[in-house]
Amino acid sequence: MARPVWRVRTRQTFDELRRSGRRVRTGPVTVTFAVGGPTEPPKVAYAVGRRVGRAVQRNRLRRRLRAVVADLAPTMRPGAYLIGAAPQAAALSFEELKAAVSRALQAVTEQ
């Protein structure tokens, strides 16, 4: 059974990410991580700016990032994640995007 991944919903969580989050950039992907309680599932938010392209391109990239996170969910530690994507991320294949996110997630949780 797949591990659930929740959305970041509260302003408090975003403030925690900004205040004490650890940040790692791997290629066009940036991941910010704030440690959470051991019993809560990972919570993820996505930041895809207008520089990526029009709404269709941004939404497509966001959907691809959600699919990558769903694949990597069993390896994610409890806490809050903010996954950002630069415009170059839209040109990556799914496997390249998955590899970049995986490297960033591993690096940010090892800090």
N, CA, C and O atoms as CSV, one atom per row, in Angstrom:
chain,resi,resn,atom,element,x,y,z
A,1,MET,N,N,0.836,-1.187,0.000
A,1,MET,CA,C,0.000,0.000,0.000
A,1,MET,C,C,0.880,1.250,0.000
A,1,MET,O,O,1.866,1.320,0.733
A,2,ALA,N,N,0.525,2.219,-0.813
A,2,ALA,CA,C,1.308,3.446,-0.923
A,2,ALA,C,C,1.129,4.310,0.317
A,2,ALA,O,O,0.051,4.366,0.908
A,3,ARG,N,N,2.191,4.969,0.688
A,3,ARG,CA,C,2.159,5.875,1.827
A,3,ARG,C,C,1.467,7.166,1.410
A,3,ARG,O,O,1.760,7.703,0.342
A,4,PRO,N,N,0.550,7.674,2.238
A,4,PRO,CA,C,-0.152,8.897,1.831
A,4,PRO,C,C,0.760,10.124,1.885
A,4,PRO,O,O,1.647,10.223,2.734
A,5,VAL,N,N,0.525,11.034,0.978
A,5,VAL,CA,C,1.220,12.319,0.961
A,5,VAL,C,C,0.149,13.384,1.053
A,5,VAL,O,O,-0.750,13.446,0.215
A,6,TRP,N,N,0.244,14.222,2.071
A,6,TRP,CA,C,-0.742,15.275,2.270
A,6,TRP,C,C,-0.245,16.566,1.653
A,6,TRP,O,O,0.929,16.700,1.310
A,7,ARG,N,N,-1.168,17.523,1.518
A,7,ARG,CA,C,-0.811,18.853,1.032
A,7,ARG,C,C,-0.480,19.756,2.213
A,7,ARG,O,O,-1.024,19.597,3.306
A,8,VAL,N,N,0.408,20.694,1.980
A,8,VAL,CA,C,0.654,21.744,2.972
A,8,VAL,C,C,-0.524,22.695,2.853
A,8,VAL,O,O,-0.802,23.219,1.775
A,9,ARG,N,N,-1.217,22.918,3.970
A,9,ARG,CA,C,-2.429,23.734,3.917
A,9,ARG,C,C,-2.389,24.971,4.805
A,9,ARG,O,O,-3.091,25.946,4.534
A,10,THR,N,N,-1.588,24.948,5.847
A,10,THR,CA,C,-1.663,26.034,6.826
A,10,THR,C,C,-0.534,27.047,6.646
A,10,THR,O,O,0.567,26.704,6.213
A,11,ARG,N,N,-0.824,28.269,6.978
A,11,ARG,CA,C,0.166,29.333,6.945
A,11,ARG,C,C,1.306,29.021,7.914
A,11,ARG,O,O,2.463,29.349,7.653
A,12,GLN,N,N,0.968,28.393,9.021
A,12,GLN,CA,C,1.971,28.017,10.032
A,12,GLN,C,C,3.041,27.090,9.421
A,12,GLN,O,O,4.228,27.239,9.710
A,13,THR,N,N,2.628,26.160,8.598
A,13,THR,CA,C,3.585,25.243,7.974
A,13,THR,C,C,4.478,25.982,6.990
A,13,THR,O,O,5.682,25.731,6.938
A,14,PHE,N,N,3.902,26.890,6.209
A,14,PHE,CA,C,4.721,27.679,5.289
A,14,PHE,C,C,5.704,28.568,6.050
A,14,PHE,O,O,6.849,28.733,5.629
A,15,ASP,N,N,5.255,29.137,7.168
A,15,ASP,CA,C,6.157,29.941,7.998
A,15,ASP,C,C,7.299,29.098,8.542
A,15,ASP,O,O,8.442,29.553,8.586
A,16,GLU,N,N,6.999,27.871,8.956
A,16,GLU,CA,C,8.023,26.955,9.457
A,16,GLU,C,C,9.030,26.611,8.359
A,16,GLU,O,O,10.233,26.552,8.613
A,17,LEU,N,N,8.545,26.387,7.156
A,17,LEU,CA,C,9.439,26.116,6.030
A,17,LEU,C,C,10.365,27.302,5.777
A,17,LEU,O,O,11.555,27.120,5.522
A,18,ARG,N,N,9.826,28.505,5.847
A,18,ARG,CA,C,10.628,29.702,5.602
A,18,ARG,C,C,11.615,29.950,6.736
A,18,ARG,O,O,12.766,30.315,6.495
A,19,ARG,N,N,11.165,29.751,7.970
A,19,ARG,CA,C,11.978,30.074,9.135
A,19,ARG,C,C,13.096,29.056,9.368
A,19,ARG,O,O,14.257,29.435,9.517
A,20,SER,N,N,12.755,27.784,9.399
A,20,SER,CA,C,13.766,26.796,9.783
A,20,SER,C,C,13.938,25.686,8.754
A,20,SER,O,O,14.513,24.639,9.052
A,21,GLY,N,N,13.441,25.914,7.550
A,21,GLY,CA,C,13.566,24.883,6.519
A,21,GLY,C,C,14.978,24.786,5.975
A,21,GLY,O,O,15.695,25.782,5.878
A,22,ARG,N,N,15.362,23.577,5.624
A,22,ARG,CA,C,16.650,23.336,4.970
A,22,ARG,C,C,16.389,23.291,3.474
A,22,ARG,O,O,15.411,22.689,3.031
A,23,ARG,N,N,17.251,23.919,2.701
A,23,ARG,CA,C,17.013,24.054,1.266
A,23,ARG,C,C,18.168,23.454,0.481
A,23,ARG,O,O,19.337,23.652,0.811
A,24,VAL,N,N,17.810,22.708,-0.578
A,24,VAL,CA,C,18.796,22.125,-1.488
A,24,VAL,C,C,18.309,22.329,-2.907
A,24,VAL,O,O,17.128,22.156,-3.207
A,25,ARG,N,N,19.236,22.700,-3.777
A,25,ARG,CA,C,18.910,22.846,-5.196
A,25,ARG,C,C,19.695,21.802,-5.971
A,25,ARG,O,O,20.912,21.690,-5.825
A,26,THR,N,N,18.991,21.038,-6.796
A,26,THR,CA,C,19.612,20.040,-7.658
A,26,THR,C,C,19.127,20.301,-9.073
A,26,THR,O,O,17.996,19.967,-9.425
A,27,GLY,N,N,19.982,20.896,-9.873
A,27,GLY,CA,C,19.577,21.260,-11.232
A,27,GLY,C,C,18.428,22.249,-11.170
A,27,GLY,O,O,18.526,23.260,-10.476
A,28,PRO,N,N,17.339,21.978,-11.883
A,28,PRO,CA,C,16.219,22.915,-11.895
A,28,PRO,C,C,15.215,22.704,-10.764
A,28,PRO,O,O,14.151,23.322,-10.761
A,29,VAL,N,N,15.539,21.842,-9.809
A,29,VAL,CA,C,14.604,21.519,-8.727
A,29,VAL,C,C,15.174,22.002,-7.393
A,29,VAL,O,O,16.339,21.761,-7.076
A,30,THR,N,N,14.332,22.685,-6.622
A,30,THR,CA,C,14.698,23.139,-5.288
A,30,THR,C,C,13.738,22.505,-4.295
A,30,THR,O,O,12.523,22.533,-4.491
A,31,VAL,N,N,14.292,21.928,-3.218
A,31,VAL,CA,C,13.461,21.319,-2.185
A,31,VAL,C,C,13.804,21.968,-0.851
A,31,VAL,O,O,14.972,22.058,-0.471
A,32,THR,N,N,12.776,22.416,-0.150
A,32,THR,CA,C,12.912,22.940,1.205
A,32,THR,C,C,12.206,21.964,2.128
A,32,THR,O,O,11.105,21.506,1.823
A,33,PHE,N,N,12.833,21.639,3.262
A,33,PHE,CA,C,12.312,20.617,4.166
A,33,PHE,C,C,12.312,21.128,5.597
A,33,PHE,O,O,13.296,21.704,6.060
A,34,ALA,N,N,11.202,20.914,6.294
A,34,ALA,CA,C,11.090,21.203,7.721
A,34,ALA,C,C,10.670,19.910,8.412
A,34,ALA,O,O,9.690,19.281,8.014
A,35,VAL,N,N,11.400,19.519,9.434
A,35,VAL,CA,C,11.152,18.260,10.141
A,35,VAL,C,C,9.778,18.293,10.796
A,35,VAL,O,O,9.352,19.312,11.339
A,36,GLY,N,N,9.096,17.157,10.731
A,36,GLY,CA,C,7.776,17.028,11.344
A,36,GLY,C,C,7.766,15.927,12.382
A,36,GLY,O,O,8.782,15.280,12.633
A,37,GLY,N,N,6.611,15.723,12.980
A,37,GLY,CA,C,6.448,14.670,13.972
A,37,GLY,C,C,6.581,13.294,13.345
A,37,GLY,O,O,6.270,13.123,12.166
A,38,PRO,N,N,7.040,12.305,14.112
A,38,PRO,CA,C,7.287,10.974,13.550
A,38,PRO,C,C,6.029,10.230,13.102
A,38,PRO,O,O,6.124,9.285,12.320
A,39,THR,N,N,4.863,10.636,13.578
A,39,THR,CA,C,3.641,9.906,13.214
A,39,THR,C,C,2.880,10.544,12.058
A,39,THR,O,O,1.959,9.936,11.513
A,40,GLU,N,N,3.254,11.754,11.683
A,40,GLU,CA,C,2.503,12.407,10.608
A,40,GLU,C,C,3.101,12.073,9.244
A,40,GLU,O,O,4.311,11.873,9.130
A,41,PRO,N,N,2.262,12.011,8.212
A,41,PRO,CA,C,2.774,11.721,6.865
A,41,PRO,C,C,3.490,12.948,6.298
A,41,PRO,O,O,3.336,14.054,6.816
A,42,PRO,N,N,4.265,12.753,5.244
A,42,PRO,CA,C,4.896,13.911,4.610
A,42,PRO,C,C,3.827,14.838,4.016
A,42,PRO,O,O,2.813,14.382,3.488
A,43,LYS,N,N,4.075,16.129,4.115
A,43,LYS,CA,C,3.187,17.140,3.526
A,43,LYS,C,C,3.988,17.871,2.461
A,43,LYS,O,O,5.133,18.259,2.695
A,44,VAL,N,N,3.393,18.058,1.300
A,44,VAL,CA,C,4.130,18.630,0.173
A,44,VAL,C,C,3.361,19.787,-0.439
A,44,VAL,O,O,2.142,19.726,-0.604
A,45,ALA,N,N,4.096,20.849,-0.776
A,45,ALA,CA,C,3.573,21.980,-1.549
A,45,ALA,C,C,4.486,22.164,-2.761
A,45,ALA,O,O,5.657,21.785,-2.728
A,46,TYR,N,N,3.951,22.737,-3.810
A,46,TYR,CA,C,4.699,22.914,-5.047
A,46,TYR,C,C,4.738,24.385,-5.415
A,46,TYR,O,O,3.739,25.092,-5.283
A,47,ALA,N,N,5.903,24.848,-5.881
A,47,ALA,CA,C,6.069,26.230,-6.328
A,47,ALA,C,C,6.558,26.194,-7.781
A,47,ALA,O,O,7.712,25.868,-8.061
A,48,VAL,N,N,5.660,26.533,-8.677
A,48,VAL,CA,C,5.993,26.578,-10.100
A,48,VAL,C,C,5.616,27.969,-10.576
A,48,VAL,O,O,4.437,28.291,-10.725
A,49,GLY,N,N,6.628,28.790,-10.812
A,49,GLY,CA,C,6.399,30.191,-11.134
A,49,GLY,C,C,6.026,30.439,-12.580
A,49,GLY,O,O,6.096,29.538,-13.416
A,50,ARG,N,N,5.631,31.657,-12.865
A,50,ARG,CA,C,5.202,32.047,-14.209
A,50,ARG,C,C,6.321,31.977,-15.230
A,50,ARG,O,O,6.063,31.889,-16.431
A,51,ARG,N,N,7.558,32.015,-14.768
A,51,ARG,CA,C,8.677,31.932,-15.710
A,51,ARG,C,C,8.735,30.576,-16.404
A,51,ARG,O,O,9.379,30.443,-17.445
A,52,VAL,N,N,8.066,29.562,-15.838
A,52,VAL,CA,C,8.035,28.235,-16.460
A,52,VAL,C,C,7.267,28.291,-17.772
A,52,VAL,O,O,7.609,27.581,-18.718
A,53,GLY,N,N,6.247,29.115,-17.842
A,53,GLY,CA,C,5.459,29.231,-19.073
A,53,GLY,C,C,4.025,29.601,-18.744
A,53,GLY,O,O,3.715,30.063,-17.646
A,54,ARG,N,N,3.173,29.388,-19.711
A,54,ARG,CA,C,1.758,29.690,-19.509
A,54,ARG,C,C,1.142,28.683,-18.559
A,54,ARG,O,O,1.799,27.728,-18.146
A,55,ALA,N,N,-0.112,28.894,-18.215
A,55,ALA,CA,C,-0.796,28.056,-17.223
A,55,ALA,C,C,-0.766,26.574,-17.586
A,55,ALA,O,O,-0.625,25.725,-16.706
A,56,VAL,N,N,-0.895,26.261,-18.852
A,56,VAL,CA,C,-0.896,24.861,-19.278
A,56,VAL,C,C,0.442,24.199,-18.948
A,56,VAL,O,O,0.469,23.081,-18.434
A,57,GLN,N,N,1.547,24.880,-19.240
A,57,GLN,CA,C,2.870,24.325,-18.957
A,57,GLN,C,C,3.109,24.213,-17.451
A,57,GLN,O,O,3.658,23.220,-16.974
A,58,ARG,N,N,2.693,25.235,-16.713
A,58,ARG,CA,C,2.873,25.198,-15.245
A,58,ARG,C,C,2.073,24.063,-14.626
A,58,ARG,O,O,2.584,23.338,-13.773
A,59,ASN,N,N,0.823,23.903,-15.048
A,59,ASN,CA,C,-0.014,22.835,-14.495
A,59,ASN,C,C,0.505,21.454,-14.883
A,59,ASN,O,O,0.440,20.519,-14.085
A,60,ARG,N,N,1.015,21.324,-16.096
A,60,ARG,CA,C,1.579,20.044,-16.532
A,60,ARG,C,C,2.790,19.691,-15.676
A,60,ARG,O,O,2.932,18.549,-15.239
A,61,LEU,N,N,3.654,20.659,-15.437
A,61,LEU,CA,C,4.833,20.411,-14.602
A,61,LEU,C,C,4.417,20.084,-13.170
A,61,LEU,O,O,5.008,19.201,-12.547
A,62,ARG,N,N,3.429,20.766,-12.645
A,62,ARG,CA,C,2.943,20.476,-11.293
A,62,ARG,C,C,2.388,19.054,-11.195
A,62,ARG,O,O,2.637,18.355,-10.213
A,63,ARG,N,N,1.646,18.634,-12.201
A,63,ARG,CA,C,1.123,17.251,-12.229
A,63,ARG,C,C,2.262,16.242,-12.293
A,63,ARG,O,O,2.213,15.211,-11.623
A,64,ARG,N,N,3.284,16.530,-13.090
A,64,ARG,CA,C,4.433,15.631,-13.184
A,64,ARG,C,C,5.169,15.552,-11.849
A,64,ARG,O,O,5.606,14.476,-11.443
A,65,LEU,N,N,5.305,16.687,-11.168
A,65,LEU,CA,C,5.952,16.684,-9.853
A,65,LEU,C,C,5.134,15.865,-8.854
A,65,LEU,O,O,5.701,15.128,-8.046
A,66,ARG,N,N,3.812,15.988,-8.904
A,66,ARG,CA,C,2.963,15.180,-8.011
A,66,ARG,C,C,3.137,13.691,-8.289
A,66,ARG,O,O,3.164,12.891,-7.354
A,67,ALA,N,N,3.254,13.310,-9.549
A,67,ALA,CA,C,3.465,11.903,-9.899
A,67,ALA,C,C,4.822,11.413,-9.397
A,67,ALA,O,O,4.934,10.285,-8.917
A,68,VAL,N,N,5.842,12.246,-9.504
A,68,VAL,CA,C,7.170,11.889,-8.985
A,68,VAL,C,C,7.107,11.687,-7.477
A,68,VAL,O,O,7.637,10.705,-6.958
A,69,VAL,N,N,6.464,12.610,-6.777
A,69,VAL,CA,C,6.357,12.504,-5.320
A,69,VAL,C,C,5.566,11.258,-4.920
A,69,VAL,O,O,5.903,10.607,-3.931
A,70,ALA,N,N,4.531,10.924,-5.666
A,70,ALA,CA,C,3.766,9.710,-5.368
A,70,ALA,C,C,4.653,8.471,-5.489
A,70,ALA,O,O,4.531,7.543,-4.690
A,71,ASP,N,N,5.548,8.450,-6.488
A,71,ASP,CA,C,6.479,7.331,-6.642
A,71,ASP,C,C,7.502,7.276,-5.508
A,71,ASP,O,O,7.892,6.195,-5.066
A,72,LEU,N,N,7.934,8.452,-5.041
A,72,LEU,CA,C,8.989,8.518,-4.022
A,72,LEU,C,C,8.452,8.554,-2.594
A,72,LEU,O,O,9.239,8.562,-1.647
A,73,ALA,N,N,7.143,8.576,-2.420
A,73,ALA,CA,C,6.532,8.725,-1.085
A,73,ALA,C,C,7.024,7.720,-0.056
A,73,ALA,O,O,7.228,8.108,1.094
A,74,PRO,N,N,7.226,6.446,-0.398
A,74,PRO,CA,C,7.684,5.505,0.631
A,74,PRO,C,C,9.056,5.845,1.219
A,74,PRO,O,O,9.381,5.397,2.319
A,75,THR,N,N,9.857,6.625,0.506
A,75,THR,CA,C,11.193,6.957,0.988
A,75,THR,C,C,11.246,8.310,1.701
A,75,THR,O,O,12.296,8.689,2.220
A,76,MET,N,N,10.134,9.040,1.732
A,76,MET,CA,C,10.132,10.386,2.303
A,76,MET,C,C,9.959,10.349,3.813
A,76,MET,O,O,9.144,9.594,4.343
A,77,ARG,N,N,10.749,11.189,4.504
A,77,ARG,CA,C,10.636,11.313,5.949
A,77,ARG,C,C,9.433,12.172,6.309
A,77,ARG,O,O,8.988,12.985,5.499
A,78,PRO,N,N,8.896,11.998,7.526
A,78,PRO,CA,C,7.811,12.880,7.966
A,78,PRO,C,C,8.291,14.328,8.035
A,78,PRO,O,O,9.416,14.604,8.451
A,79,GLY,N,N,7.433,15.233,7.628
A,79,GLY,CA,C,7.770,16.649,7.646
A,79,GLY,C,C,7.087,17.367,6.507
A,79,GLY,O,O,6.255,16.795,5.804
A,80,ALA,N,N,7.443,18.618,6.332
A,80,ALA,CA,C,6.860,19.444,5.279
A,80,ALA,C,C,7.908,19.698,4.206
A,80,ALA,O,O,9.068,19.978,4.506
A,81,TYR,N,N,7.489,19.599,2.970
A,81,TYR,CA,C,8.368,19.804,1.824
A,81,TYR,C,C,7.772,20.875,0.926
A,81,TYR,O,O,6.564,20.900,0.693
A,82,LEU,N,N,8.621,21.754,0.427
A,82,LEU,CA,C,8.243,22.703,-0.618
A,82,LEU,C,C,9.134,22.393,-1.807
A,82,LEU,O,O,10.353,22.545,-1.732
A,83,ILE,N,N,8.529,21.958,-2.900
A,83,ILE,CA,C,9.285,21.581,-4.091
A,83,ILE,C,C,9.072,22.655,-5.140
A,83,ILE,O,O,7.953,22.877,-5.604
A,84,GLY,N,N,10.155,23.314,-5.508
A,84,GLY,CA,C,10.109,24.370,-6.509
A,84,GLY,C,C,10.764,23.918,-7.793
A,84,GLY,O,O,11.662,23.076,-7.781
A,85,ALA,N,N,10.316,24.474,-8.896
A,85,ALA,CA,C,10.847,24.089,-10.201
A,85,ALA,C,C,11.194,25.325,-11.017
A,85,ALA,O,O,10.392,26.252,-11.134
A,86,ALA,N,N,12.393,25.326,-11.578
A,86,ALA,CA,C,12.836,26.383,-12.486
A,86,ALA,C,C,12.299,26.076,-13.887
A,86,ALA,O,O,11.851,24.957,-14.138
A,87,PRO,N,N,12.336,27.039,-14.795
A,87,PRO,CA,C,11.814,26.814,-16.148
A,87,PRO,C,C,12.439,25.614,-16.865
A,87,PRO,O,O,11.770,24.974,-17.676
A,88,GLN,N,N,13.707,25.296,-16.585
A,88,GLN,CA,C,14.367,24.174,-17.250
A,88,GLN,C,C,13.732,22.832,-16.886
A,88,GLN,O,O,13.883,21.867,-17.634
A,89,ALA,N,N,13.036,22.748,-15.771
A,89,ALA,CA,C,12.415,21.492,-15.344
A,89,ALA,C,C,11.327,21.040,-16.310
A,89,ALA,O,O,11.070,19.843,-16.436
A,90,ALA,N,N,10.689,21.982,-16.990
A,90,ALA,CA,C,9.617,21.632,-17.923
A,90,ALA,C,C,10.139,20.839,-19.117
A,90,ALA,O,O,9.382,20.090,-19.735
A,91,ALA,N,N,11.421,20.990,-19.451
A,91,ALA,CA,C,11.996,20.300,-20.606
A,91,ALA,C,C,12.537,18.914,-20.258
A,91,ALA,O,O,12.901,18.159,-21.159
A,92,LEU,N,N,12.598,18.563,-18.974
A,92,LEU,CA,C,13.145,17.271,-18.569
A,92,LEU,C,C,12.154,16.144,-18.848
A,92,LEU,O,O,10.939,16.339,-18.801
A,93,SER,N,N,12.698,14.961,-19.141
A,93,SER,CA,C,11.835,13.782,-19.255
A,93,SER,C,C,11.386,13.401,-17.844
A,93,SER,O,O,11.919,13.904,-16.855
A,94,PHE,N,N,10.402,12.509,-17.765
A,94,PHE,CA,C,9.893,12.104,-16.456
A,94,PHE,C,C,10.999,11.470,-15.623
A,94,PHE,O,O,11.107,11.746,-14.428
A,95,GLU,N,N,11.817,10.628,-16.234
A,95,GLU,CA,C,12.896,9.949,-15.495
A,95,GLU,C,C,13.943,10.949,-15.016
A,95,GLU,O,O,14.447,10.823,-13.900
A,96,GLU,N,N,14.280,11.939,-15.841
A,96,GLU,CA,C,15.245,12.968,-15.431
A,96,GLU,C,C,14.685,13.809,-14.281
A,96,GLU,O,O,15.400,14.137,-13.335
A,97,LEU,N,N,13.389,14.153,-14.377
A,97,LEU,CA,C,12.745,14.920,-13.319
A,97,LEU,C,C,12.704,14.115,-12.021
A,97,LEU,O,O,12.970,14.648,-10.944
A,98,LYS,N,N,12.372,12.837,-12.132
A,98,LYS,CA,C,12.332,11.964,-10.954
A,98,LYS,C,C,13.709,11.850,-10.314
A,98,LYS,O,O,13.821,11.878,-9.089
A,99,ALA,N,N,14.749,11.722,-11.115
A,99,ALA,CA,C,16.113,11.624,-10.590
A,99,ALA,C,C,16.517,12.914,-9.882
A,99,ALA,O,O,17.128,12.869,-8.814
A,100,ALA,N,N,16.180,14.067,-10.468
A,100,ALA,CA,C,16.530,15.349,-9.851
A,100,ALA,C,C,15.805,15.537,-8.525
A,100,ALA,O,O,16.411,15.965,-7.543
A,101,VAL,N,N,14.515,15.220,-8.488
A,101,VAL,CA,C,13.750,15.355,-7.242
A,101,VAL,C,C,14.267,14.370,-6.199
A,101,VAL,O,O,14.390,14.721,-5.025
A,102,SER,N,N,14.568,13.150,-6.611
A,102,SER,CA,C,15.076,12.144,-5.683
A,102,SER,C,C,16.395,12.578,-5.060
A,102,SER,O,O,16.580,12.454,-3.849
A,103,ARG,N,N,17.316,13.085,-5.879
A,103,ARG,CA,C,18.607,13.568,-5.354
A,103,ARG,C,C,18.397,14.725,-4.379
A,103,ARG,O,O,19.035,14.778,-3.327
A,104,ALA,N,N,17.503,15.650,-4.730
A,104,ALA,CA,C,17.249,16.797,-3.866
A,104,ALA,C,C,16.614,16.357,-2.550
A,104,ALA,O,O,16.999,16.845,-1.487
A,105,LEU,N,N,15.645,15.440,-2.606
A,105,LEU,CA,C,15.009,14.959,-1.379
A,105,LEU,C,C,16.016,14.260,-0.468
A,105,LEU,O,O,16.016,14.459,0.747
A,106,GLN,N,N,16.866,13.446,-1.069
A,106,GLN,CA,C,17.870,12.737,-0.280
A,106,GLN,C,C,18.860,13.721,0.347
A,106,GLN,O,O,19.219,13.573,1.515
A,107,ALA,N,N,19.296,14.706,-0.402
A,107,ALA,CA,C,20.269,15.671,0.104
A,107,ALA,C,C,19.675,16.535,1.222
A,107,ALA,O,O,20.346,16.804,2.219
A,108,VAL,N,N,18.428,16.968,1.062
A,108,VAL,CA,C,17.835,17.873,2.044
A,108,VAL,C,C,17.530,17.151,3.357
A,108,VAL,O,O,17.599,17.763,4.423
A,109,THR,N,N,17.196,15.870,3.297
A,109,THR,CA,C,16.890,15.152,4.536
A,109,THR,C,C,18.143,14.659,5.238
A,109,THR,O,O,18.084,14.288,6.411
A,110,GLU,N,N,19.291,14.645,4.538
A,110,GLU,CA,C,20.546,14.230,5.165
A,110,GLU,C,C,21.272,15.378,5.839
A,110,GLU,O,O,22.206,15.144,6.605
A,111,GLN,N,N,20.871,16.602,5.578
A,111,GLN,CA,C,21.557,17.768,6.174
A,111,GLN,C,C,21.444,17.775,7.669
A,111,GLN,O,O,21.962,18.681,8.323
